């Protein structure tokens, strides 16, 4: 009788650990894939809608903001305190150093070296500015990138990710949860039984 009672306690502890593992697993799924705000007894369940649904809108808005900011910086050549101007300045410094080193090694009269170096720098600066402030904005408008970003909300469907997860990954994760929870349950049951015996 004592053996059966001990075995029953052992099974209850193992099953309770597996149940806790399963509830945690369901919570993680809810955290990632829940589509809308959920309520329990009239209170909002935290972290719903799921992370993927919340961050999808955030990423799309961030891309849209970055694109608008880039176009604004590209149109304002006088503002030297933005990321586009700082990037251009770093590029110009790199060009300046590379061109100076290139012409130092050449056996030409110094006035020709200086003239060629200045001309090369001006060409490099002009080319970078044309690309960053004219060509890229032209591509953005021609390829209608802003409209493409706006339509991402409809094109990126979290259901596709969820279906893939359910078909290919879910079963492996469940087995992993059951094994880890079961082993934890066995460990807890053994500790509990040892503590009750002594």
C-alpha positions as a LaTeX table, in Angstrom:
\begin{tabular}{lrrr}
\hline
Residue & $x$ (\AA) & $y$ (\AA) & $z$ (\AA) \\
\hline
Unk1 & 0.00 & 0.00 & 0.00 \\
Unk2 & 2.81 & 2.42 & 0.89 \\
Unk3 & 4.50 & 1.52 & $-2.40$ \\
Unk4 & 1.33 & 2.35 & $-4.39$ \\
Unk5 & 0.91 & 5.61 & $-2.52$ \\
Unk6 & 4.56 & 6.54 & $-3.24$ \\
Unk7 & 4.12 & 5.59 & $-6.91$ \\
Unk8 & 0.96 & 7.73 & $-7.12$ \\
Unk9 & 2.80 & 10.72 & $-5.62$ \\
Unk10 & 5.66 & 10.12 & $-8.03$ \\
Unk11 & 3.30 & 10.10 & $-11.04$ \\
Unk12 & 1.39 & 13.17 & $-9.83$ \\
Unk13 & 4.63 & 15.16 & $-9.46$ \\
Unk14 & 5.90 & 14.09 & $-12.90$ \\
Unk15 & 2.54 & 14.85 & $-14.57$ \\
Unk16 & 2.30 & 18.21 & $-12.75$ \\
Unk17 & 5.75 & 19.17 & $-14.09$ \\
Unk18 & 4.77 & 18.12 & $-17.62$ \\
Unk19 & 1.56 & 20.18 & $-17.30$ \\
Unk20 & 3.54 & 23.23 & $-16.15$ \\
Unk21 & 5.91 & 22.78 & $-19.10$ \\
Unk22 & 2.96 & 22.55 & $-21.48$ \\
Unk23 & 1.34 & 25.68 & $-20.04$ \\
Unk24 & 4.63 & 27.56 & $-20.41$ \\
Unk25 & 4.90 & 26.32 & $-24.00$ \\
Unk26 & 1.38 & 27.57 & $-24.76$ \\
Unk27 & 2.28 & 30.90 & $-23.14$ \\
Unk28 & 5.30 & 31.25 & $-25.41$ \\
Unk29 & 3.15 & 30.50 & $-28.47$ \\
Unk30 & 0.65 & 33.11 & $-27.31$ \\
Unk31 & 3.51 & 35.56 & $-26.79$ \\
Unk32 & 4.70 & 35.14 & $-30.39$ \\
Unk33 & 1.64 & 34.34 & $-32.48$ \\
Unk34 & $-1.46$ & 35.80 & $-30.79$ \\
Unk35 & $-3.25$ & 37.95 & $-33.38$ \\
Unk36 & $-5.35$ & 40.21 & $-31.18$ \\
Unk37 & $-5.55$ & 41.62 & $-27.68$ \\
Unk38 & $-6.82$ & 38.95 & $-25.27$ \\
Unk39 & $-8.74$ & 39.43 & $-22.01$ \\
Unk40 & $-9.18$ & 37.30 & $-18.88$ \\
Unk41 & $-11.96$ & 38.24 & $-16.45$ \\
Unk42 & $-12.16$ & 41.66 & $-18.07$ \\
Unk43 & $-8.43$ & 42.37 & $-17.71$ \\
Unk44 & $-6.00$ & 42.63 & $-20.61$ \\
Unk45 & $-3.59$ & 39.73 & $-20.85$ \\
Unk46 & $-0.10$ & 41.25 & $-21.02$ \\
Unk47 & 2.01 & 40.81 & $-24.16$ \\
Unk48 & $-1.00$ & 40.29 & $-26.42$ \\
Unk49 & $-1.22$ & 40.72 & $-29.37$ \\
Unk50 & 1.83 & 38.58 & $-29.97$ \\
Unk51 & 5.34 & 39.88 & $-30.53$ \\
Unk52 & 5.37 & 39.12 & $-34.25$ \\
Unk53 & 2.14 & 41.04 & $-34.82$ \\
Unk54 & 3.27 & 44.01 & $-32.72$ \\
Unk55 & 6.76 & 44.22 & $-34.21$ \\
Unk56 & 5.54 & 43.81 & $-37.81$ \\
Unk57 & 3.84 & 47.20 & $-37.66$ \\
Unk58 & 6.81 & 48.68 & $-35.78$ \\
Unk59 & 9.30 & 47.48 & $-38.44$ \\
Unk60 & 7.13 & 48.77 & $-41.30$ \\
Unk61 & 6.74 & 52.16 & $-39.60$ \\
Unk62 & 10.48 & 52.30 & $-38.89$ \\
Unk63 & 11.33 & 51.54 & $-42.54$ \\
Unk64 & 8.90 & 54.22 & $-43.69$ \\
Unk65 & 10.38 & 56.76 & $-41.24$ \\
Unk66 & 13.95 & 55.92 & $-42.30$ \\
Unk67 & 13.06 & 56.34 & $-45.97$ \\
Unk68 & 11.36 & 59.71 & $-45.35$ \\
Unk69 & 14.32 & 60.83 & $-43.23$ \\
Unk70 & 16.80 & 59.79 & $-45.93$ \\
Unk71 & 14.91 & 61.75 & $-48.57$ \\
Unk72 & 14.79 & 64.78 & $-46.29$ \\
Unk73 & 18.57 & 64.58 & $-45.67$ \\
Unk74 & 19.28 & 64.05 & $-49.37$ \\
Unk75 & 17.38 & 67.25 & $-50.22$ \\
Unk76 & 19.18 & 69.33 & $-47.57$ \\
Unk77 & 22.87 & 69.60 & $-48.51$ \\
Unk78 & 23.55 & 72.39 & $-45.97$ \\
Unk79 & 22.76 & 70.31 & $-42.88$ \\
Unk80 & 26.05 & 68.60 & $-42.02$ \\
Unk81 & 24.81 & 67.06 & $-38.77$ \\
Unk82 & 22.93 & 63.99 & $-40.00$ \\
Unk83 & 23.91 & 60.41 & $-40.79$ \\
Unk84 & 24.05 & 60.96 & $-44.57$ \\
Unk85 & 26.42 & 63.93 & $-44.26$ \\
Unk86 & 28.58 & 62.11 & $-41.71$ \\
Unk87 & 28.76 & 59.07 & $-44.02$ \\
Unk88 & 29.77 & 61.30 & $-46.94$ \\
Unk89 & 32.42 & 63.04 & $-44.82$ \\
Unk90 & 33.93 & 59.69 & $-43.80$ \\
Unk91 & 33.94 & 58.61 & $-47.43$ \\
Unk92 & 35.59 & 61.87 & $-48.49$ \\
Unk93 & 38.28 & 61.45 & $-45.83$ \\
Unk94 & 38.93 & 57.91 & $-47.05$ \\
Unk95 & 39.14 & 59.11 & $-50.66$ \\
Unk96 & 41.47 & 61.97 & $-49.64$ \\
Unk97 & 43.85 & 59.60 & $-47.83$ \\
Unk98 & 43.79 & 57.02 & $-50.64$ \\
Unk99 & 44.36 & 59.62 & $-53.36$ \\
Unk100 & 47.21 & 61.29 & $-51.42$ \\
Unk101 & 48.92 & 57.92 & $-50.93$ \\
Unk102 & 48.41 & 57.00 & $-54.57$ \\
Unk103 & 50.01 & 60.18 & $-55.89$ \\
Unk104 & 52.86 & 60.17 & $-53.34$ \\
Unk105 & 54.19 & 56.98 & $-54.92$ \\
Unk106 & 54.15 & 58.42 & $-58.46$ \\
Unk107 & 57.26 & 60.02 & $-59.93$ \\
Unk108 & 55.65 & 63.17 & $-61.26$ \\
Unk109 & 56.41 & 66.83 & $-60.68$ \\
Unk110 & 54.78 & 68.03 & $-57.46$ \\
Unk111 & 52.47 & 70.61 & $-59.12$ \\
Unk112 & 51.08 & 67.89 & $-61.44$ \\
Unk113 & 50.60 & 65.55 & $-58.47$ \\
Unk114 & 48.78 & 68.28 & $-56.55$ \\
Unk115 & 46.58 & 69.15 & $-59.55$ \\
Unk116 & 45.71 & 65.51 & $-60.27$ \\
Unk117 & 45.03 & 64.82 & $-56.57$ \\
Unk118 & 42.69 & 67.85 & $-56.29$ \\
Unk119 & 40.92 & 66.92 & $-59.51$ \\
Unk120 & 40.51 & 63.28 & $-58.39$ \\
Unk121 & 39.13 & 64.38 & $-55.01$ \\
Unk122 & 36.64 & 66.74 & $-56.62$ \\
Unk123 & 35.49 & 63.98 & $-58.98$ \\
Unk124 & 35.11 & 61.50 & $-56.09$ \\
Unk125 & 33.18 & 64.01 & $-53.95$ \\
Unk126 & 30.96 & 64.94 & $-56.88$ \\
Unk127 & 30.27 & 61.29 & $-57.70$ \\
Unk128 & 29.40 & 60.39 & $-54.10$ \\
Unk129 & 27.07 & 63.38 & $-53.81$ \\
Unk130 & 25.38 & 62.58 & $-57.12$ \\
Unk131 & 24.78 & 58.99 & $-56.03$ \\
Unk132 & 23.68 & 59.67 & $-52.44$ \\
Unk133 & 21.67 & 62.84 & $-53.00$ \\
Unk134 & 20.34 & 62.43 & $-56.53$ \\
Unk135 & 20.53 & 58.88 & $-57.90$ \\
Unk136 & 19.28 & 57.00 & $-54.80$ \\
Unk137 & 16.26 & 59.34 & $-54.32$ \\
Unk138 & 15.55 & 58.95 & $-58.05$ \\
Unk139 & 15.55 & 55.14 & $-57.61$ \\
Unk140 & 13.32 & 55.42 & $-54.53$ \\
Unk141 & 10.72 & 57.38 & $-56.49$ \\
Unk142 & 11.08 & 55.38 & $-59.72$ \\
Unk143 & 10.80 & 51.99 & $-58.06$ \\
Unk144 & 8.00 & 53.24 & $-55.79$ \\
Unk145 & 9.79 & 51.89 & $-52.73$ \\
Unk146 & 7.59 & 53.88 & $-50.32$ \\
Unk147 & 4.48 & 52.23 & $-51.78$ \\
Unk148 & 6.21 & 48.86 & $-51.46$ \\
Unk149 & 6.92 & 49.50 & $-47.77$ \\
Unk150 & 3.31 & 50.58 & $-47.24$ \\
Unk151 & 2.06 & 47.34 & $-48.83$ \\
Unk152 & 4.33 & 45.17 & $-46.64$ \\
Unk153 & 1.61 & 45.10 & $-44.00$ \\
Unk154 & $-0.58$ & 43.07 & $-46.34$ \\
Unk155 & 2.25 & 41.03 & $-47.89$ \\
Unk156 & 3.94 & 39.88 & $-44.67$ \\
Unk157 & 1.46 & 37.45 & $-43.22$ \\
Unk158 & 2.25 & 36.07 & $-39.77$ \\
Unk159 & $-0.10$ & 33.15 & $-40.51$ \\
Unk160 & 2.45 & 31.83 & $-43.02$ \\
Unk161 & 5.15 & 31.82 & $-40.33$ \\
Unk162 & 2.74 & 30.17 & $-37.89$ \\
Unk163 & 1.78 & 27.49 & $-40.44$ \\
Unk164 & 5.43 & 26.74 & $-41.13$ \\
Unk165 & 6.10 & 26.53 & $-37.41$ \\
Unk166 & 3.13 & 24.20 & $-36.86$ \\
Unk167 & 4.11 & 21.92 & $-39.75$ \\
Unk168 & 7.87 & 21.71 & $-39.21$ \\
Unk169 & 8.91 & 22.81 & $-35.74$ \\
Unk170 & 5.98 & 22.45 & $-33.33$ \\
Unk171 & 6.27 & 18.68 & $-32.89$ \\
Unk172 & 10.00 & 18.84 & $-32.08$ \\
Unk173 & 9.48 & 21.64 & $-29.57$ \\
Unk174 & 6.66 & 19.70 & $-27.90$ \\
Unk175 & 8.84 & 16.59 & $-27.58$ \\
Unk176 & 11.61 & 18.72 & $-26.12$ \\
Unk177 & 9.21 & 20.32 & $-23.62$ \\
Unk178 & 7.80 & 16.92 & $-22.61$ \\
Unk179 & 11.26 & 15.40 & $-22.14$ \\
Unk180 & 12.66 & 18.34 & $-20.16$ \\
Unk181 & 9.49 & 18.69 & $-18.06$ \\
Unk182 & 9.35 & 14.94 & $-17.51$ \\
Unk183 & 12.99 & 14.76 & $-16.42$ \\
Unk184 & 12.45 & 17.75 & $-14.12$ \\
Unk185 & 9.37 & 16.02 & $-12.73$ \\
Unk186 & 11.29 & 12.79 & $-12.11$ \\
Unk187 & 14.04 & 14.76 & $-10.36$ \\
Unk188 & 11.49 & 16.65 & $-8.23$ \\
Unk189 & 9.63 & 13.43 & $-7.41$ \\
Unk190 & 12.82 & 11.66 & $-6.32$ \\
Unk191 & 13.81 & 14.61 & $-4.13$ \\
Unk192 & 10.29 & 14.75 & $-2.65$ \\
Unk193 & 10.23 & 11.02 & $-1.93$ \\
Unk194 & 13.69 & 11.10 & $-0.41$ \\
Unk195 & 12.71 & 14.01 & 1.84 \\
Unk196 & 9.53 & 12.23 & 2.98 \\
Unk197 & 11.45 & 9.02 & 3.74 \\
Unk198 & 14.08 & 10.67 & 5.91 \\
\hline
\end{tabular}
